[in-house]
Amino acid sequence: MMDSVKKQVCCVIFDLDGTLVNTDGLVSEVLKVYLVKHKKKWDGREVHKIVGKTPLEAAAVIVEEYALPLSKEDLLLEFSPMFSDQWCKLKAQPGAYRLIKHLRGHGVKMALASNSPRANIETKLSYHLTLKESFAAIVASDEVKEGKPSPEIYLEAAKRLNMDPSNCLVIEDSLPGICAAKAAEMEVIAVPSLPNQSHLYTTADEVINSLLDIRPETWGLPPFKDWIDGTLPIEPWHIGGPVIKGYGRGSKMLGIPTASLSVEGSAAILSEHPAGVYFGWAKLSTRGFYKMVMSIGWNPYNNTEKTIEPCLLLKFDEDFYGEELHLVVVGYIRPEANLKHEDGELVEKALELPLYAKYKDAEYFNSVSGPEHHSHP
């Protein structure tokens, strides 16, 4: 059933960091390394205080939180070369390219409005030319008097697109950005970059888990046509490791015990993928291939880590803890991380489709599960 249209919009304005590209992961990596120099340890909990801030504001937070013996300006100077070396590793958020190509293909005008300075934006986008070429306008924080949460960046973006602010839809991941867009009297979809924070985003017109969940028709824009029988094909990715005892997110619903995969060494891969229900093929080192549905969720004991619970769609007489399990994830179902009984039936059917069935292949598994492969094939 199609959602009723919330509001007819004519153009879309995107934030960059945390919305289209996974900057937060990179920032955490750089801070981890940098703070060791000052005998301090980055624990990730401060990340919510710097999300959506301008680089100078973020530097001020770090100086204060960690009582560093230098000014925010000096910290920024020390940071800049460290970040410049890392931007080439910056990955697009899941669903970003799909959404941008879809809107561009339908002639929807788009702009970028970022709290980063222009040079910084240009460097990041030089590794993502498809994104860069899709924007009719790019507005940076050093091109306006005040960055977000002031509405100025968004109003300037609308002006450059020749659009009335009331016809603009903004996609944002941070609270300063959402405040800025609402102050500009625009519609806002929030894609929170921090776990379990949706309650803080109540001023947004819609809150979604990731860009994979966006339904453009809700905003009077052309709908996606790539969902197949309740499943969304995604760029396949691989994860593997020994099986450990899980949190049991799926066992009761599917009547099949779920295990957890040891995510030691895989935190970086998991951080790239939104929480939710996915499916694909599993290969147990000693037993061959199985259809698999799985959930990625936040660790109930530690909000900064994700866990993965694969459920092999076959009843086993004994458990297989300790065995090496390799997964190739080929499709996405929905954002909630709890497995339901219907998921098994849906996946059983879906994996028969040639589009998904072709990945049940020993050669392919071997090519992606070598020690040097732990991400996109």
Secondary structure, DSSP 8 states (H G I E B T S, - for coil): -----S---SEEEE--BTTTB-HHHHHHHHHHHHHHHTT----STTHHHHTT--HHHHHHHHHHHTT-SS-HHHHHHHHHHHHHHHGGG--B-TTHHHHHHHHHHTT-EEEEE-SS-HHHHHHHHTT-HHHHHH-SEEE-GGGSSS-TTSTHHHHHHHHHHT--GGGEEEEESSHHHHHHHHHTT-EEEE--SSTT-GGGGTTSSEE-SSGGG--GGGGTS------BTTBEEEEEEEEEEEEEE---TTHHHHSS--EEE--TTTHHHHHTS-SEEEEEEEEETTTEEEEEEEEEEE-TT-TT-EEEEEEESS--SS--TTSEEEEEEEEEEES--S--HHHHHHHHHHTTSHHHHTT--HHHHHHHSSTT--S--
